[in-house]
Amino acid sequence: MEVQPLRTPSRVVIALLLVQVFFGLWHVAGAAVLEHVSPAALIGFRVWAGAPLLLLLAWGISRGIPERRDLLILAGVAIPGVVVNQLFYAEGLLRAGPVNASILMLTIPVLTFVFAFALRKEEFSVRRITGLVLALLGAAILVDPTSFETQPERALGNGLILLNASAYALYLVIARPVFSRVGFLPGIAWVFAFGALEITPFVSADVFATDWLGLPLWSKGALAFILIGPTLGAYGLNAYALARTDASTVGAWILLQPIIASFAAWVFLETALHPHALTGGLVVAAGVLLVTRSQKFVR
């Protein structure tokens, strides 16, 4: 495969942008659904429904099963990528609140780079670090770190969100080699399949106790969107990008999510859109662009 510096719009860039749109809207849709179901029930629905659909899609396209060694790796990748990541985020969001969660999620790009550098998966780059710092500054303008809530009752939620961020950052780093080897679609399909099994003890009671048919119609629509967009679409496209570029680049693009979430909340929830959102958004975009242009993409 040919490896070239990014010079023109790429499928990888489009994939990463769509991932942030899906994940940014997931915060809004998820918050709405959590008014009627528990965090464990929502995550159980997302993983249990997503896994068979991804497996069917992967089988229809590739019609192959990864080797036993890769299956064992994918089972391990599912622990931080699905089980810890999703459960800890939902439970942490409930306890820490959306403000603390949005601030703590800014640690993902930094943690991704730290894991990638510590595990010798990526090399130090001045341009990459500069872009990351610039993007973090813009994200800080957007979410306002001074609004972070430090009450004792928020401590557990804050810890869960930090563990979620660490798990997701580790997932980005360790999933990249196996996704490059087995293909992005089979890779993410088997990660979800193993994740569905591993998460069962933690979600089954809540899933079966939920009256899914009795949910309001708009909640069912939100659930359908969560399954199609932030689950099938976002995880699949993220795996596609991970198979073609560095994990730290994928992590840096996460900083676009506050922009998308702010705009979505303004459109759908009628929350105020502050003037500093434009400034912060432009700074984030500049930093992410700098990080992206420092990487190499596999076409």
Phi and psi in degrees as GROMACS dihedral restraints (atoms count N, CA, C in turn):
[ dihedral_restraints ]
;  ai    aj    ak    al  type     phi  dphi    fc
    3     4     5     6     1   -85.3    20    10
    4     5     6     7     1   134.0    20    10
    6     7     8     9     1  -114.2    20    10
    7     8     9    10     1   124.7    20    10
    9    10    11    12     1  -136.8    20    10
   10    11    12    13     1   151.6    20    10
   12    13    14    15     1   -64.7    20    10
   13    14    15    16     1   150.0    20    10
   15    16    17    18     1   -70.6    20    10
   16    17    18    19     1   120.2    20    10
   18    19    20    21     1  -123.0    20    10
   19    20    21    22     1   -27.2    20    10
   21    22    23    24     1  -130.3    20    10
   22    23    24    25     1   164.0    20    10
   24    25    26    27     1   -51.5    20    10
   25    26    27    28     1   134.4    20    10
   27    28    29    30     1  -121.5    20    10
   28    29    30    31     1   155.6    20    10
   30    31    32    33     1   -61.4    20    10
   31    32    33    34     1   -32.4    20    10
   33    34    35    36     1   -64.7    20    10
   34    35    36    37     1   -42.6    20    10
   36    37    38    39     1   -63.5    20    10
   37    38    39    40     1   -44.5    20    10
   39    40    41    42     1   -61.6    20    10
   40    41    42    43     1   -42.2    20    10
   42    43    44    45     1   -61.5    20    10
   43    44    45    46     1   -45.7    20    10
   45    46    47    48     1   -64.5    20    10
   46    47    48    49     1   -37.4    20    10
   48    49    50    51     1   -65.3    20    10
   49    50    51    52     1   -43.6    20    10
   51    52    53    54     1   -64.2    20    10
   52    53    54    55     1   -36.7    20    10
   54    55    56    57     1   -58.3    20    10
   55    56    57    58     1   -45.5    20    10
   57    58    59    60     1   -67.7    20    10
   58    59    60    61     1   -35.2    20    10
   60    61    62    63     1   -62.6    20    10
   61    62    63    64     1   -47.9    20    10
   63    64    65    66     1   -63.1    20    10
   64    65    66    67     1   -46.9    20    10
   66    67    68    69     1   -68.5    20    10
   67    68    69    70     1   -34.8    20    10
   69    70    71    72     1   -64.0    20    10
   70    71    72    73     1   -40.4    20    10
   72    73    74    75     1   -74.7    20    10
   73    74    75    76     1   -23.8    20    10
   75    76    77    78     1   -60.7    20    10
   76    77    78    79     1   -37.6    20    10
   78    79    80    81     1   -60.8    20    10
   79    80    81    82     1   -41.3    20    10
   81    82    83    84     1   -72.1    20    10
   82    83    84    85     1   -49.5    20    10
   84    85    86    87     1   -64.1    20    10
   85    86    87    88     1   -42.0    20    10
   87    88    89    90     1   -63.2    20    10
   88    89    90    91     1   -42.0    20    10
   90    91    92    93     1   -62.1    20    10
   91    92    93    94     1   -36.6    20    10
   93    94    95    96     1   -68.3    20    10
   94    95    96    97     1   -43.2    20    10
   96    97    98    99     1   -68.0    20    10
   97    98    99   100     1   -34.2    20    10
   99   100   101   102     1   -66.7    20    10
  100   101   102   103     1    -7.6    20    10
  102   103   104   105     1   -72.6    20    10
  103   104   105   106     1   -16.5    20    10
  105   106   107   108     1  -123.4    20    10
  106   107   108   109     1   -18.8    20    10
  108   109   110   111     1  -131.3    20    10
  109   110   111   112     1   161.5    20    10
  111   112   113   114     1   -78.1    20    10
  112   113   114   115     1   159.9    20    10
  114   115   116   117     1   -56.4    20    10
  115   116   117   118     1   -42.9    20    10
  117   118   119   120     1   -63.7    20    10
  118   119   120   121     1   -38.6    20    10
  120   121   122   123     1   -66.3    20    10
  121   122   123   124     1   -42.0    20    10
  123   124   125   126     1   -63.8    20    10
  124   125   126   127     1   -44.6    20    10
  126   127   128   129     1   -68.6    20    10
  127   128   129   130     1   -38.4    20    10
  129   130   131   132     1   -60.4    20    10
  130   131   132   133     1   -45.3    20    10
  132   133   134   135     1   -58.8    20    10
  133   134   135   136     1   -45.7    20    10
  135   136   137   138     1   -61.7    20    10
  136   137   138   139     1   -45.7    20    10
  138   139   140   141     1   -78.7    20    10
  139   140   141   142     1   -45.8    20    10
  141   142   143   144     1   -64.7    20    10
  142   143   144   145     1   -37.4    20    10
  144   145   146   147     1   -78.7    20    10
  145   146   147   148     1   -34.0    20    10
  147   148   149   150     1   -73.5    20    10
  148   149   150   151     1   -37.1    20    10
  150   151   152   153     1   -59.7    20    10
  151   152   153   154     1   -53.5    20    10
  153   154   155   156     1   -64.1    20    10
  154   155   156   157     1   -34.6    20    10
  156   157   158   159     1   -65.8    20    10
  157   158   159   160     1   -42.1    20    10
  159   160   161   162     1   -66.2    20    10
  160   161   162   163     1   -39.7    20    10
  162   163   164   165     1   -64.0    20    10
  163   164   165   166     1   -42.4    20    10
  165   166   167   168     1   -63.0    20    10
  166   167   168   169     1   -42.6    20    10
  168   169   170   171     1   -65.1    20    10
  169   170   171   172     1   -44.1    20    10
  171   172   173   174     1   -64.5    20    10
  172   173   174   175     1   -41.9    20    10
  174   175   176   177     1   -66.4    20    10
  175   176   177   178     1   -38.2    20    10
  177   178   179   180     1   -65.3    20    10
  178   179   180   181     1   -27.8    20    10
  180   181   182   183     1   -95.3    20    10
  181   182   183   184     1   -46.5    20    10
  183   184   185   186     1  -101.1    20    10
  184   185   186   187     1   -29.1    20    10
  186   187   188   189     1    48.9    20    10
  187   188   189   190     1    47.7    20    10
  189   190   191   192     1  -150.1    20    10
  190   191   192   193     1   160.6    20    10
  192   193   194   195     1  -118.3    20    10
  193   194   195   196     1   132.4    20    10
  195   196   197   198     1   -57.9    20    10
  196   197   198   199     1   158.1    20    10
  198   199   200   201     1   -64.0    20    10
  199   200   201   202     1   159.2    20    10
  201   202   203   204     1   -55.8    20    10
  202   203   204   205     1   -41.7    20    10
  204   205   206   207     1   -59.8    20    10
  205   206   207   208     1   -43.3    20    10
  207   208   209   210     1   -70.7    20    10
  208   209   210   211     1   -33.6    20    10
  210   211   212   213     1   -62.5    20    10
  211   212   213   214     1   -40.9    20    10
  213   214   215   216     1   -63.7    20    10
  214   215   216   217     1   -40.2    20    10
  216   217   218   219     1   -64.5    20    10
  217   218   219   220     1   -43.9    20    10
  219   220   221   222     1   -64.1    20    10
  220   221   222   223     1   -35.1    20    10
  222   223   224   225     1   -63.3    20    10
  223   224   225   226     1   -38.6    20    10
  225   226   227   228     1   -69.8    20    10
  226   227   228   229     1   -40.0    20    10
  228   229   230   231     1   -62.1    20    10
  229   230   231   232     1   -32.2    20    10
  231   232   233   234     1   -64.6    20    10
  232   233   234   235     1   -25.5    20    10
  234   235   236   237     1   -64.9    20    10
  235   236   237   238     1   -56.3    20    10
  237   238   239   240     1   -75.0    20    10
  238   239   240   241     1   -32.6    20    10
  240   241   242   243     1   -76.4    20    10
  241   242   243   244     1   -29.6    20    10
  243   244   245   246     1  -120.2    20    10
  244   245   246   247     1   -58.3    20    10
  246   247   248   249     1   -65.3    20    10
  247   248   249   250     1   -63.1    20    10
  249   250   251   252     1   -65.8    20    10
  250   251   252   253     1   -46.2    20    10
  252   253   254   255     1   -56.5    20    10
  253   254   255   256     1   -53.8    20    10
  255   256   257   258     1   -76.7    20    10
  256   257   258   259     1   -44.6    20    10
  258   259   260   261     1   -64.0    20    10
  259   260   261   262     1   -45.3    20    10
  261   262   263   264     1   -68.3    20    10
  262   263   264   265     1   -33.3    20    10
  264   265   266   267     1   -66.9    20    10
  265   266   267   268     1   -48.2    20    10
  267   268   269   270     1   -63.5    20    10
  268   269   270   271     1   -45.2    20    10
  270   271   272   273     1   -68.9    20    10
  271   272   273   274     1   -37.7    20    10
  273   274   275   276     1   -67.2    20    10
  274   275   276   277     1   -39.9    20    10
  276   277   278   279     1   -60.7    20    10
  277   278   279   280     1   -40.0    20    10
  279   280   281   282     1   -64.3    20    10
  280   281   282   283     1   -36.0    20    10
  282   283   284   285     1   -95.2    20    10
  283   284   285   286     1   -33.4    20    10
  285   286   287   288     1   -89.4    20    10
  286   287   288   289     1   -26.3    20    10
  288   289   290   291     1    89.9    20    10
  289   290   291   292     1   158.5    20    10
  291   292   293   294     1   -65.8    20    10
  292   293   294   295     1   -30.2    20    10
  294   295   296   297     1   -66.9    20    10
  295   296   297   298     1   -53.6    20    10
  297   298   299   300     1   -60.8    20    10
  298   299   300   301     1   -40.5    20    10
  300   301   302   303     1   -61.7    20    10
  301   302   303   304     1   -44.6    20    10
  303   304   305   306     1   -65.3    20    10
  304   305   306   307     1   -33.3    20    10
  306   307   308   309     1   -73.1    20    10
  307   308   309   310     1   -45.5    20    10
  309   310   311   312     1   -68.5    20    10
  310   311   312   313     1   -26.5    20    10
  312   313   314   315     1   -66.4    20    10
  313   314   315   316     1   -16.9    20    10
  315   316   317   318     1   -68.3    20    10
  316   317   318   319     1   -12.0    20    10
  318   319   320   321     1   -77.1    20    10
  319   320   321   322     1   -15.0    20    10
  321   322   323   324     1   -58.8    20    10
  322   323   324   325     1   -49.5    20    10
  324   325   326   327     1   -60.2    20    10
  325   326   327   328     1   -39.9    20    10
  327   328   329   330     1   -65.2    20    10
  328   329   330   331     1   -46.7    20    10
  330   331   332   333     1   -63.7    20    10
  331   332   333   334     1   -35.8    20    10
  333   334   335   336     1   -62.0    20    10
  334   335   336   337     1   -45.9    20    10
  336   337   338   339     1   -64.8    20    10
  337   338   339   340     1   -40.3    20    10
  339   340   341   342     1   -62.0    20    10
  340   341   342   343     1   -47.5    20    10
  342   343   344   345     1   -62.8    20    10
  343   344   345   346     1   -43.8    20    10
  345   346   347   348     1   -63.9    20    10
  346   347   348   349     1   -40.7    20    10
  348   349   350   351     1   -71.0    20    10
  349   350   351   352     1   -42.6    20    10
  351   352   353   354     1   -66.2    20    10
  352   353   354   355     1   -35.8    20    10
  354   355   356   357     1   -88.5    20    10
  355   356   357   358     1     5.9    20    10
  357   358   359   360     1    59.7    20    10
  358   359   360   361     1    38.2    20    10
  360   361   362   363     1   -93.0    20    10
  361   362   363   364     1   -21.2    20    10
  363   364   365   366     1  -141.6    20    10
  364   365   366   367     1   161.9    20    10
  366   367   368   369     1  -105.6    20    10
  367   368   369   370     1   155.9    20    10
  369   370   371   372     1   -68.2    20    10
  370   371   372   373     1   138.0    20    10
  372   373   374   375     1  -141.5    20    10
  373   374   375   376     1   127.2    20    10
  375   376   377   378     1   -61.7    20    10
  376   377   378   379     1   -42.2    20    10
  378   379   380   381     1   -62.9    20    10
  379   380   381   382     1   -41.0    20    10
  381   382   383   384     1   -64.1    20    10
  382   383   384   385     1   -46.1    20    10
  384   385   386   387     1   -64.1    20    10
  385   386   387   388     1   -42.0    20    10
  387   388   389   390     1   -60.9    20    10
  388   389   390   391     1   -45.8    20    10
  390   391   392   393     1   -63.2    20    10
  391   392   393   394     1   -39.2    20    10
  393   394   395   396     1   -65.8    20    10
  394   395   396   397     1   -44.2    20    10
  396   397   398   399     1   -62.9    20    10
  397   398   399   400     1   -42.2    20    10
  399   400   401   402     1   -63.3    20    10
  400   401   402   403     1   -44.3    20    10
  402   403   404   405     1   -64.5    20    10
  403   404   405   406     1   -39.3    20    10
  405   406   407   408     1   -63.3    20    10
  406   407   408   409     1   -38.9    20    10
  408   409   410   411     1   -62.3    20    10
  409   410   411   412     1   -45.3    20    10
  411   412   413   414     1   -62.8    20    10
  412   413   414   415     1   -41.0    20    10
  414   415   416   417     1   -65.3    20    10
  415   416   417   418     1   -36.0    20    10
  417   418   419   420     1   -64.2    20    10
  418   419   420   421     1   -37.2    20    10
  420   421   422   423     1   -61.9    20    10
  421   422   423   424     1   -39.0    20    10
  423   424   425   426     1   -69.0    20    10
  424   425   426   427     1   -47.4    20    10
  426   427   428   429     1   -95.3    20    10
  427   428   429   430     1   -12.3    20    10
  429   430   431   432     1    57.1    20    10
  430   431   432   433     1    84.2    20    10
  432   433   434   435     1   -58.0    20    10
  433   434   435   436     1   -20.8    20    10
  435   436   437   438     1   -68.2    20    10
  436   437   438   439     1   -14.3    20    10
  438   439   440   441     1   -85.9    20    10
  439   440   441   442     1     2.1    20    10
  441   442   443   444     1   -61.6    20    10
  442   443   444   445     1   131.5    20    10
  444   445   446   447     1   -95.8    20    10
  445   446   447   448     1   127.4    20    10
  447   448   449   450     1  -111.0    20    10
  448   449   450   451     1    15.5    20    10
  450   451   452   453     1   -61.1    20    10
  451   452   453   454     1   147.1    20    10
  453   454   455   456     1   -54.6    20    10
  454   455   456   457     1   -34.5    20    10
  456   457   458   459     1   -69.8    20    10
  457   458   459   460     1   -12.9    20    10
  459   460   461   462     1   -90.0    20    10
  460   461   462   463     1   -10.9    20    10
  462   463   464   465     1   -60.4    20    10
  463   464   465   466     1   -46.4    20    10
  465   466   467   468     1   -62.8    20    10
  466   467   468   469     1   -44.7    20    10
  468   469   470   471     1   -61.4    20    10
  469   470   471   472     1   -41.9    20    10
  471   472   473   474     1   -61.2    20    10
  472   473   474   475     1   -42.2    20    10
  474   475   476   477     1   -64.5    20    10
  475   476   477   478     1   -40.1    20    10
  477   478   479   480     1   -65.6    20    10
  478   479   480   481     1   -39.6    20    10
  480   481   482   483     1   -66.4    20    10
  481   482   483   484     1   -39.1    20    10
  483   484   485   486     1   -65.5    20    10
  484   485   486   487     1   -40.0    20    10
  486   487   488   489     1   -65.3    20    10
  487   488   489   490     1   -38.8    20    10
  489   490   491   492     1   -60.2    20    10
  490   491   492   493     1   -46.3    20    10
  492   493   494   495     1   -63.4    20    10
  493   494   495   496     1   -41.1    20    10
  495   496   497   498     1   -65.1    20    10
  496   497   498   499     1   -42.6    20    10
  498   499   500   501     1   -63.6    20    10
  499   500   501   502     1   -42.5    20    10
  501   502   503   504     1   -68.0    20    10
  502   503   504   505     1   -39.6    20    10
  504   505   506   507     1   -62.7    20    10
  505   506   507   508     1   -43.5    20    10
  507   508   509   510     1   -63.7    20    10
  508   509   510   511     1   -40.2    20    10
  510   511   512   513     1   -58.4    20    10
  511   512   513   514     1   -45.0    20    10
  513   514   515   516     1   -58.8    20    10
  514   515   516   517     1   -38.3    20    10
  516   517   518   519     1   -76.0    20    10
  517   518   519   520     1   -47.7    20    10
  519   520   521   522     1   -80.7    20    10
  520   521   522   523     1   -20.2    20    10
  522   523   524   525     1   -79.2    20    10
  523   524   525   526     1   -25.7    20    10
  525   526   527   528     1   -57.9    20    10
  526   527   528   529     1   -48.1    20    10
  528   529   530   531     1   -62.8    20    10
  529   530   531   532     1   -41.4    20    10
  531   532   533   534     1   -73.5    20    10
  532   533   534   535     1   -35.0    20    10
  534   535   536   537     1   -64.4    20    10
  535   536   537   538     1   -37.9    20    10
  537   538   539   540     1   -65.0    20    10
  538   539   540   541     1   -30.7    20    10
  540   541   542   543     1   -84.0    20    10
  541   542   543   544     1   -45.6    20    10
  543   544   545   546     1   -97.2    20    10
  544   545   546   547     1   -11.5    20    10
  546   547   548   549     1   101.9    20    10
  547   548   549   550     1   144.6    20    10
  549   550   551   552     1   -67.0    20    10
  550   551   552   553     1   -39.8    20    10
  552   553   554   555     1   -72.9    20    10
  553   554   555   556     1   -49.4    20    10
  555   556   557   558     1   -60.1    20    10
  556   557   558   559     1   -36.5    20    10
  558   559   560   561     1   -62.0    20    10
  559   560   561   562     1   -51.8    20    10
  561   562   563   564     1   -72.0    20    10
  562   563   564   565     1   -29.7    20    10
  564   565   566   567     1   -63.4    20    10
  565   566   567   568     1   -45.0    20    10
  567   568   569   570     1   -73.8    20    10
  568   569   570   571     1   -30.5    20    10
  570   571   572   573     1   -61.2    20    10
  571   572   573   574     1   -44.2    20    10
  573   574   575   576     1   -69.0    20    10
  574   575   576   577     1   -36.7    20    10
  576   577   578   579     1   -62.9    20    10
  577   578   579   580     1   -47.4    20    10
  579   580   581   582     1   -66.8    20    10
  580   581   582   583     1   -38.0    20    10
  582   583   584   585     1   -62.5    20    10
  583   584   585   586     1   -37.0    20    10
  585   586   587   588     1   -63.2    20    10
  586   587   588   589     1   -36.7    20    10
  588   589   590   591     1   -72.8    20    10
  589   590   591   592     1   -44.1    20    10
  591   592   593   594     1   -69.0    20    10
  592   593   594   595     1   -27.4    20    10
  594   595   596   597     1   -88.7    20    10
  595   596   597   598     1   -12.2    20    10
  597   598   599   600     1   -52.2    20    10
  598   599   600   601     1   -47.7    20    10
  600   601   602   603     1   -60.4    20    10
  601   602   603   604     1   -22.6    20    10
  603   604   605   606     1   -94.6    20    10
  604   605   606   607     1   -15.3    20    10
  606   607   608   609     1  -124.7    20    10
  607   608   609   610     1   -17.1    20    10
  609   610   611   612     1   -59.1    20    10
  610   611   612   613     1   -43.4    20    10
  612   613   614   615     1   -61.0    20    10
  613   614   615   616     1   -44.2    20    10
  615   616   617   618     1   -70.0    20    10
  616   617   618   619     1   -38.1    20    10
  618   619   620   621     1   -62.2    20    10
  619   620   621   622     1   -47.0    20    10
  621   622   623   624     1   -75.4    20    10
  622   623   624   625     1   -19.4    20    10
  624   625   626   627     1   -86.3    20    10
  625   626   627   628     1    -9.2    20    10
  627   628   629   630     1   -86.9    20    10
  628   629   630   631     1   134.6    20    10
  630   631   632   633     1   -86.9    20    10
  631   632   633   634     1    83.3    20    10
  633   634   635   636     1   -64.6    20    10
  634   635   636   637     1   -38.6    20    10
  636   637   638   639     1   -70.1    20    10
  637   638   639   640     1   -23.5    20    10
  639   640   641   642     1   -86.5    20    10
  640   641   642   643     1    -1.3    20    10
  642   643   644   645     1   -68.4    20    10
  643   644   645   646     1   149.7    20    10
  645   646   647   648     1   -57.6    20    10
  646   647   648   649     1   154.1    20    10
  648   649   650   651     1   -58.8    20    10
  649   650   651   652     1   -40.2    20    10
  651   652   653   654     1   -67.0    20    10
  652   653   654   655     1   -30.5    20    10
  654   655   656   657     1   -67.6    20    10
  655   656   657   658     1   -39.1    20    10
  657   658   659   660     1   -65.2    20    10
  658   659   660   661     1   -37.5    20    10
  660   661   662   663     1   -64.3    20    10
  661   662   663   664     1   -40.7    20    10
  663   664   665   666     1   -64.7    20    10
  664   665   666   667     1   -39.2    20    10
  666   667   668   669     1   -63.4    20    10
  667   668   669   670     1   -41.1    20    10
  669   670   671   672     1   -62.7    20    10
  670   671   672   673     1   -41.2    20    10
  672   673   674   675     1   -65.1    20    10
  673   674   675   676     1   -42.3    20    10
  675   676   677   678     1   -59.9    20    10
  676   677   678   679     1   -39.0    20    10
  678   679   680   681     1   -69.5    20    10
  679   680   681   682     1   -45.6    20    10
  681   682   683   684     1   -77.6    20    10
  682   683   684   685     1   -43.5    20    10
  684   685   686   687     1   -88.5    20    10
  685   686   687   688     1   -77.1    20    10
  687   688   689   690     1   -65.1    20    10
  688   689   690   691     1   -15.0    20    10
  690   691   692   693     1  -101.8    20    10
  691   692   693   694     1   -74.3    20    10
  693   694   695   696     1   -63.8    20    10
  694   695   696   697     1   -49.3    20    10
  696   697   698   699     1   -68.0    20    10
  697   698   699   700     1   -53.5    20    10
  699   700   701   702     1   -66.8    20    10
  700   701   702   703     1   -47.0    20    10
  702   703   704   705     1   -66.9    20    10
  703   704   705   706     1   -38.1    20    10
  705   706   707   708     1   -66.0    20    10
  706   707   708   709     1   -46.0    20    10
  708   709   710   711     1   -68.8    20    10
  709   710   711   712     1   -34.7    20    10
  711   712   713   714     1   -64.9    20    10
  712   713   714   715     1   -40.9    20    10
  714   715   716   717     1   -64.9    20    10
  715   716   717   718     1   -38.9    20    10
  717   718   719   720     1   -58.8    20    10
  718   719   720   721     1   -45.4    20    10
  720   721   722   723     1   -68.1    20    10
  721   722   723   724     1   -40.9    20    10
  723   724   725   726     1   -61.6    20    10
  724   725   726   727     1   -32.2    20    10
  726   727   728   729     1   -73.7    20    10
  727   728   729   730     1    -8.6    20    10
  729   730   731   732     1  -125.3    20    10
  730   731   732   733     1    -8.2    20    10
  732   733   734   735     1  -151.8    20    10
  733   734   735   736     1   175.7    20    10
  735   736   737   738     1   -68.4    20    10
  736   737   738   739     1   150.2    20    10
  738   739   740   741     1   -63.2    20    10
  739   740   741   742     1   -35.2    20    10
  741   742   743   744     1   -66.3    20    10
  742   743   744   745     1   -30.1    20    10
  744   745   746   747     1   -67.6    20    10
  745   746   747   748     1   -46.1    20    10
  747   748   749   750     1   -59.8    20    10
  748   749   750   751     1   -41.4    20    10
  750   751   752   753     1   -64.6    20    10
  751   752   753   754     1   -39.5    20    10
  753   754   755   756     1   -63.0    20    10
  754   755   756   757     1   -34.6    20    10
  756   757   758   759     1   -65.5    20    10
  757   758   759   760     1   -19.4    20    10
  759   760   761   762     1   -59.8    20    10
  760   761   762   763     1   -26.7    20    10
  762   763   764   765     1   -67.8    20    10
  763   764   765   766     1   -10.5    20    10
  765   766   767   768     1   -78.2    20    10
  766   767   768   769     1   -15.9    20    10
  768   769   770   771     1   -61.9    20    10
  769   770   771   772     1   -39.1    20    10
  771   772   773   774     1   -59.1    20    10
  772   773   774   775     1   -32.9    20    10
  774   775   776   777     1   -64.1    20    10
  775   776   777   778     1   -48.6    20    10
  777   778   779   780     1   -67.0    20    10
  778   779   780   781     1   -42.3    20    10
  780   781   782   783     1   -64.8    20    10
  781   782   783   784     1   -39.7    20    10
  783   784   785   786     1   -63.6    20    10
  784   785   786   787     1   -44.2    20    10
  786   787   788   789     1   -66.6    20    10
  787   788   789   790     1   -40.8    20    10
  789   790   791   792     1   -65.1    20    10
  790   791   792   793     1   -40.6    20    10
  792   793   794   795     1   -65.0    20    10
  793   794   795   796     1   -35.1    20    10
  795   796   797   798     1   -66.7    20    10
  796   797   798   799     1   -41.7    20    10
  798   799   800   801     1   -75.2    20    10
  799   800   801   802     1   -48.7    20    10
  801   802   803   804     1   -93.9    20    10
  802   803   804   805     1   -31.7    20    10
  804   805   806   807     1  -107.6    20    10
  805   806   807   808     1    -1.3    20    10
  807   808   809   810     1    59.0    20    10
  808   809   810   811     1    35.4    20    10
  810   811   812   813     1   -83.2    20    10
  811   812   813   814     1   159.6    20    10
  813   814   815   816     1   -70.9    20    10
  814   815   816   817     1   140.7    20    10
  816   817   818   819     1  -106.0    20    10
  817   818   819   820     1   107.2    20    10
  819   820   821   822     1   -75.0    20    10
  820   821   822   823     1   150.2    20    10
  822   823   824   825     1   -58.8    20    10
  823   824   825   826     1   -32.1    20    10
  825   826   827   828     1   -70.0    20    10
  826   827   828   829     1    -9.6    20    10
  828   829   830   831     1   -63.2    20    10
  829   830   831   832     1   -38.1    20    10
  831   832   833   834     1   -65.9    20    10
  832   833   834   835     1   -45.2    20    10
  834   835   836   837     1   -61.4    20    10
  835   836   837   838     1   -50.9    20    10
  837   838   839   840     1   -60.8    20    10
  838   839   840   841     1   -40.2    20    10
  840   841   842   843     1   -62.5    20    10
  841   842   843   844     1   -41.5    20    10
  843   844   845   846     1   -66.1    20    10
  844   845   846   847     1   -38.7    20    10
  846   847   848   849     1   -67.2    20    10
  847   848   849   850     1   -42.7    20    10
  849   850   851   852     1   -59.3    20    10
  850   851   852   853     1   -48.0    20    10
  852   853   854   855     1   -60.2    20    10
  853   854   855   856     1   -40.0    20    10
  855   856   857   858     1   -64.5    20    10
  856   857   858   859     1   -42.5    20    10
  858   859   860   861     1   -66.7    20    10
  859   860   861   862     1   -43.0    20    10
  861   862   863   864     1   -63.9    20    10
  862   863   864   865     1   -39.2    20    10
  864   865   866   867     1   -62.2    20    10
  865   866   867   868     1   -39.9    20    10
  867   868   869   870     1   -65.5    20    10
  868   869   870   871     1   -43.3    20    10
  870   871   872   873     1   -62.2    20    10
  871   872   873   874     1   -44.5    20    10
  873   874   875   876     1   -62.5    20    10
  874   875   876   877     1   -41.2    20    10
  876   877   878   879     1   -74.9    20    10
  877   878   879   880     1    -8.6    20    10
  879   880   881   882     1   -90.6    20    10
  880   881   882   883     1    -4.4    20    10
  882   883   884   885     1  -101.7    20    10
  883   884   885   886     1   171.9    20    10
  885   886   887   888     1  -118.0    20    10
  886   887   888   889     1   141.5    20    10
  888   889   890   891     1  -113.2    20    10
  889   890   891   892     1   141.1    20    10
  891   892   893   894     1   -93.3    20    10
  892   893   894   895     1   122.9    20    10
